Amino acid sequence: MATYNKRGNRPKTKEEIQQNIEDGSTTAEVFNTLDETASKTEAFVEKNQKYIFIVIGLVAAVVLGYLGYNEFIAKPKQVEAMNDMFQAQKYFNEAVNGVEKDSLFNLALNGGEGKYGFLDIIEEYSGTPAANLANYCAGTAYLRLKDYKRAVEHLGNFKSDDEILAPLAKGNIGDAFVQLNQPEDALDYYEQAANMRNNEYTAPMYLYKAGAIALELGRADKALTYFEKIKEEFPNSTEAATIDVFIGKAQVLANK
C-alpha cells in the first residue's frame, strides 16, 4: 500500500534528533519531543479506543468471512462444478478430436447420460471458474456448430489471463464475425487477440488473420504492418513460411 507523509507538525525522526544533539540542542529538548509525541498518541488511543476496537473487529470479521467463504463455500462449490462438468468436457474433447462432431458438441452443450452440459454448468454454478470455462467451451462448440451469434455471446462472457485461452477466445469471436459478414468487427477482435499475448502460437496466427481482413477492407498499409511484424518477430511460425507473398501483395496495393 502506498504511504504518504502529512504536511505540518510531525514527530522528529531519529536523524533529526541526532542532528539537533550535534547542533547543540539539549538532551531535555530531545526527550520533551519524544514525550510529547507519545502523550498525543496515548491520548488519541484512550479517547478513540472504542472506535479503534470496532474497526479492528470489523476488519477481522471481513477477513475471516472471506477466508471462511473461500474454504467452506467457494472451494467445495468449484469442486462440485468441475465434477458435474466432467462428462460435458469429455464430449467436447471427443468432438474436437473425433467423428460425429455435431452430435457430440450438442451433447457437450446440453448434457447426456443424465449429466450436465456446459449450459447447465453456466446456469447452476454462475460465478465459479468452472462456469467461466464452460462459457469458453460453449462458445467454441457453437462456433463449430455454425451458431455464430451464440458463439459470440458465450465467448464474450469468458474472462481469462491464460496465455493461450485468452487470445483464442478473442480470435474465435473474430472468426464468428467473419462468418456473420461483419469484417470490421472481425478485424477488431483479431487485433485484440494478436496484441493480448506475444507467444509463437496465437500472436502470428491472429496477425495473419488481421492482415487478411485488412486487405479485404482495402487497408493495405495496416495489412502490410501486420505481415511485416510476422516476418520480423515470428520467423519460425507457420504463418511466416509464405508471408513474403502477402507482404508483396500488400505493398502493391498500398502503392496504388
C-alpha positions in Angstrom: 0.0 0.0 0.0 1.3 3.4 -0.9 2.0 5.7 2.0 2.4 9.4 2.3 3.6 12.0 4.9 1.2 14.6 6.1 2.4 18.2 6.0 2.6 20.3 9.1 3.8 19.4 12.6 5.2 15.9 12.8 7.4 14.0 15.2 11.1 14.4 14.6 12.9 11.5 13.1 15.9 9.8 14.8 18.2 11.5 12.3 16.7 15.0 13.1 17.0 14.3 16.8 20.6 13.3 16.3 21.3 16.4 14.3 19.8 18.5 17.0 22.1 17.0 19.5 25.0 17.5 17.2 23.9 21.1 16.7 23.9 21.8 20.4 20.2 21.1 21.4 19.9 19.9 25.0 19.0 16.3 25.9 16.0 17.6 27.7 14.6 19.1 24.5 15.0 15.8 22.7 13.2 13.9 25.4 10.5 16.5 25.6 9.8 16.0 21.9 9.6 12.2 22.3 7.4 12.6 25.4 5.0 15.0 23.7 4.6 12.6 20.7 4.0 9.6 23.0 1.4 11.6 25.1 -0.5 12.7 22.0 -0.6 9.1 20.7 -1.7 7.7 24.1 -4.4 10.4 24.4 -5.7 9.6 20.9 -5.9 5.9 21.6 -7.6 6.4 25.0 -10.1 8.8 23.5 -10.9 6.7 20.5 -10.2 3.1 21.7 -13.8 2.2 21.4 -13.9 3.1 17.8 -10.5 1.5 17.1 -11.6 -1.8 18.6 -14.8 -1.6 16.5 -12.8 -1.0 13.3 -10.4 -3.8 14.2 -13.3 -6.1 14.8 -14.9 -5.3 11.5 -11.7 -5.8 9.6 -11.2 -9.2 11.3 -14.8 -10.2 10.6 -14.4 -9.3 6.9 -11.1 -11.2 6.6 -12.4 -14.3 8.5 -15.7 -14.1 6.5 -13.7 -14.0 3.2 -11.5 -16.9 4.3 -14.5 -18.9 5.5 -16.4 -18.3 2.3 -13.5 -19.5 0.2 -12.8 -22.5 2.4 -16.3 -23.8 3.1 -18.4 -22.4 0.2 -16.4 -21.4 -2.9 -13.9 -24.3 -2.9 -16.5 -27.0 -2.4 -18.8 -25.4 -5.0 -16.0 -25.3 -7.5 -15.1 -28.9 -6.9 -18.7 -29.9 -7.3 -19.0 -27.9 -10.5 -15.9 -29.4 -12.0 -17.2 -32.9 -11.2 -20.5 -32.1 -12.8 -18.7 -30.8 -15.9 -16.6 -33.9 -16.4 -19.0 -35.6 -18.9 -19.6 -32.4 -20.9 -15.8 -31.9 -21.2 -15.4 -35.5 -22.3 -18.0 -35.0 -25.1 -16.3 -31.8 -26.1 -12.8 -33.4 -26.3 -14.2 -36.3 -28.3 -15.9 -33.8 -30.7 -12.7 -31.8 -31.2 -10.6 -34.9 -31.8 -13.0 -37.4 -33.4 -16.0 -38.0 -35.6 -19.8 -37.3 -35.2 -18.7 -33.8 -34.2 -22.1 -32.1 -34.4 -23.9 -34.6 -32.1 -21.0 -34.6 -29.6 -20.9 -30.8 -29.5 -24.7 -30.8 -28.8 -24.2 -33.4 -26.0 -21.4 -31.2 -24.6 -23.7 -28.2 -24.6 -26.9 -29.8 -23.4 -25.8 -32.8 -21.5 -26.2 -36.6 -21.9 -26.4 -39.8 -19.8 -28.1 -37.8 -17.1 -25.1 -35.5 -16.7 -24.9 -31.7 -17.0 -23.9 -30.0 -20.2 -22.0 -26.7 -20.4 -25.2 -24.7 -20.4 -26.3 -26.3 -17.2 -22.9 -25.6 -15.6 -23.2 -21.9 -16.6 -26.6 -21.7 -15.0 -26.1 -23.8 -11.9 -22.6 -22.6 -11.0 -22.7 -19.0 -12.0 -19.6 -17.1 -10.8 -17.3 -20.1 -10.4 -14.2 -20.8 -12.5 -16.0 -23.8 -13.9 -18.8 -21.7 -15.2 -16.3 -19.3 -16.8 -14.5 -22.2 -18.5 -17.9 -23.6 -19.6 -18.6 -20.3 -21.4 -15.4 -20.8 -23.4 -16.2 -24.4 -24.3 -19.9 -23.5 -25.1 -18.8 -20.6 -27.3 -16.3 -22.8 -29.2 -19.0 -25.6 -29.6 -21.5 -23.1 -31.0 -18.8 -21.8 -33.4 -18.2 -25.4 -34.7 -22.0 -25.8 -35.0 -22.2 -22.6 -37.0 -24.4 -20.9 -34.5 -22.3 -17.7 -34.6 -24.4 -15.4 -32.6 -24.4 -17.7 -29.6 -20.7 -18.3 -30.1 -20.0 -14.6 -29.8 -22.3 -14.4 -26.7 -20.6 -17.1 -24.7 -17.0 -16.4 -25.8 -17.6 -12.7 -24.8 -18.6 -13.9 -21.3 -15.3 -15.8 -20.9 -12.7 -14.0 -18.8 -9.1 -15.2 -18.5 -5.5 -14.2 -18.3 -4.3 -17.5 -19.7 -1.5 -17.3 -22.2 -3.4 -19.3 -24.8 -7.1 -19.4 -24.0 -7.4 -15.6 -23.6 -6.3 -14.7 -27.1 -8.1 -17.8 -28.6 -11.4 -16.6 -27.1 -11.0 -13.2 -28.8 -9.8 -14.8 -32.0 -12.8 -17.2 -32.1 -15.1 -14.2 -31.8 -13.3 -12.7 -34.8 -13.9 -16.0 -36.7 -17.6 -15.8 -35.8 -17.9 -12.2 -37.1 -16.2 -13.2 -40.3 -19.0 -15.8 -40.8 -21.6 -13.2 -39.9 -20.2 -11.0 -42.7 -19.1 -8.3 -40.2 -15.4 -7.8 -41.2 -14.9 -4.6 -39.2 -15.8 -6.4 -36.0 -13.7 -9.4 -37.0 -10.7 -7.1 -37.6 -11.2 -5.5 -34.2 -11.2 -8.9 -32.4 -8.2 -10.3 -34.4 -6.2 -7.2 -33.4 -7.2 -7.7 -29.8 -6.2 -11.4 -30.0 -2.9 -10.6 -31.7 -1.9 -7.9 -29.1 -3.0 -9.8 -25.9 0.0 -12.2 -25.9 3.3 -12.3 -27.7 3.7 -16.1 -27.9 4.7 -18.0 -31.0 1.3 -19.6 -31.5 -1.6 -17.1 -31.2 0.2 -13.8 -32.0 1.3 -14.7 -35.6 -1.9 -16.5 -36.3 -4.1 -13.5 -35.4 -1.7 -11.0 -37.0 -2.1 -13.0 -40.2 -5.9 -13.1 -39.9 -6.0 -9.4 -39.1 -3.8 -8.7 -42.2 -6.0 -10.7 -44.4 -9.2 -8.9 -43.2 -7.4 -5.5 -43.5 -6.6 -6.3 -47.2 -10.2 -7.2 -47.8 -11.3 -3.9 -46.3 -8.8 -2.0 -48.5 -6.4 -1.1 -45.7 -3.2 -2.3 -47.3 -1.0 -0.2 -45.2 -2.3 -1.8 -42.0 -2.1 -5.3 -43.5 1.5 -4.7 -44.5 2.3 -3.7 -40.9 0.9 -7.0 -39.6 2.6 -9.1 -42.3 6.0 -7.5 -41.7 5.6 -8.0 -38.0 5.2 -11.7 -38.6 8.3 -11.8 -40.7 10.4 -9.8 -38.2 9.2 -11.1 -34.9 7.9 -14.6 -35.6 10.2 -16.0 -38.4 9.7 -19.6 -37.2 5.9 -19.5 -37.2 3.8 -21.4 -39.7 2.4 -18.1 -41.0 5.9 -16.9 -41.8 6.5 -19.7 -44.3 4.5 -17.8 -47.0 4.4 -14.4 -45.6 6.6 -12.8 -48.3 3.8 -13.4 -50.8 1.4 -11.5 -48.7 3.9 -8.7 -48.0 4.4 -8.3 -51.7 0.6 -8.2 -52.3 0.1 -5.6 -49.6 3.0 -3.5 -50.9 1.4 -3.5 -54.4 -2.0 -2.5 -53.1 -0.5 0.1 -50.7 1.3 1.8 -53.6 -1.7 2.1 -55.9 
